Amino acid sequence: MANEILEAVTIRLEFETGLDEKGMPIMKRKSFSNVKTDAASDDILAAVEAIAGLQMHPLSKVAQIGTTVLSN
């Protein structure tokens, strides 16, 4: 049976920075790597909200991306 080990966590914030000529939203992303692998989702969200409060554009989406290593 394979073992899964969470090796790295990155959070990606997506901001809406305006509209293009067709009226579609323009999205910009900021990523933060080296997030503690044992950090609770509530703690990550609190940090994201603090970071978003410092930005000039509204936060549209937050993604938590984990890199998992598989071994025997």
Summary of the structure (lengths in Angstrom):
residues: 72
radius of gyration: 15.6
end to end distance: 6.4
largest distance: 52.6
contacts: 156
relative contact order: 0.39
helix: 18%
strand: 57%
